Amino acid sequence: MKPTPIKKEVVDKLIADFGIQDFAKATIREVKQVAAFAEKTSGVEFIKMEMGIPGLPAAKVGVDAQVKALQDGIANLYPDIQGLPELKRQASRFVKAFINVDIAPEGCVPVSGSMQGTFASFLTCSQADKKKDTVLFIDPGFPVQKMQLQVQGVNYETFDVYDYRGDKLRGKLESYLSKGNICAIVYSNPNNPSWICMTEDELQIIGELANKYDVVIMEDLAYFAMDFRKDLSTPFEPPYQPSVARYTDNYILLISGSKAFSYAGERIGVTCISDKLFHRHYPDLAARYEGLPFGLVFSTRMLYALSSGTSHSAQYAMAAMLGAAADGKYDFRSEIKVYGERAHKLKDIFCRHNFHIVYDKDLDEPVADGFYFTIGYPGMTSGKLAHELMYYGVSAICLVTTGSHQEGLRVCTSFIEDHQYAQLEERMKIFAENNPV
């Protein structure tokens, strides 16, 4: 056995000190803490791949607009709970420009990041019909969304989509929807953590079943237009960001400023509710909230109770970014495509040293290179692999924490620096020699 870059006893002691009994179930922040302490203790630089935080500067067009808004005195005014009119207008234009779907400005409601958007959406959907008390996740997915339902006391079901792509998706979804208790279906597209992208055929299946069983589709577009296999950068021209919105009116689109615009710190996003759903009256919601329709329950009850609105100055930033993108003056994709370039290089290094990509295909097409990808190693469970890689100064989270049933890890490309490719190559060479296949 060749010596590992970090002594095993250092890592093992830290894991024990943090009280982590099963490393497969370690949270992102626990993995991050162990990596930080191991780096400090050993003096060996870690290649950090566990946190999904933007690694690029915030969009200048947003920063400039927000600074001006603050200098103009906006900070002392409460924002309208429905949102800044200009942001609502630009969000509607952005959706038309890049998805080619029409949503009225009134249905585009600013939120404190998509996290708040999903929280308020879960509340509204789960109260809309007393018979439908369960949310269905098409996993793998973002673990915190399940925590939100846990906090709310709302039931959820989940399945790993790995074996149910294409036509198989219909039967799997119907096995849950036919029970009559599902109020909403949630998925991300592109997907966190696997980076698979739902095809138009799969989205059509989801939309048709949403109509058949009257459920709301919550489409998490946190990684908007980041399928770098296609040029999705030209506003008002195809190809467009794939969306279930073409196949049903029962949808909520969650558009975040965090990744596409690297604006994570200001906690700004827009929840876009279809015109039909926004104005729909559910008897159970009407009885509870003075006859209000779905969209106004979402904004004037759920969001108002949560935060009385969204950061006023950040709304000016989001309006400017969405507007500049729709005008063709700000090509946000050109700034973030570096994530795909990093993923391509990282995948090559891992695969040269006996690793494999776990979620490797969108049906017959290789999965895109992007913000995340997934890796596995022959004969190793997720927990074993994540633990072992810590000895080599590499940190990543286990897929089991995302609802996946596959053995492997999620790798994030956001913090990779140019000098670390050579480090990873050297370390994975030793890893492969110490763990022969």
Secondary structure, DSSP 8 states (H G I E B T S, - for coil): ----SS-HHHHHHHHHHTT-S-GGG--HHHHHHHHHHHHHHH----EE-S-----S---HHHHHHHHHHHHTTGGGS---TT--HHHHHHHHHHHHHHH-----GGGEEEESHHHHHHHHHHHHHHHH-TT--EEEEEES--HHHHHHHHHHT-EEEEEEGGG--TTHHHHHHHHHHTTS-EEEEEEESS-TTT-----HHHHHHHHHHHHHHT-EEEEEETTTT--TTS---STTSSS----GGGT-S-EEEEEESTTTSS-GGG--EEEEE-HHHHH---HHHHHHTTT--HHHIIIIIIIHHHHSS--HHHHHHHHHHHHHHHTTS--HHHHHTHHHHHHHHHHHHHHHTT-EESS-EETTEE---SSEEEEE-TT--HHHHHHHHHTTTEE-EEGGGGT--SS-EEEE-TT--TTHHHHHHHHHHHHHHHS--
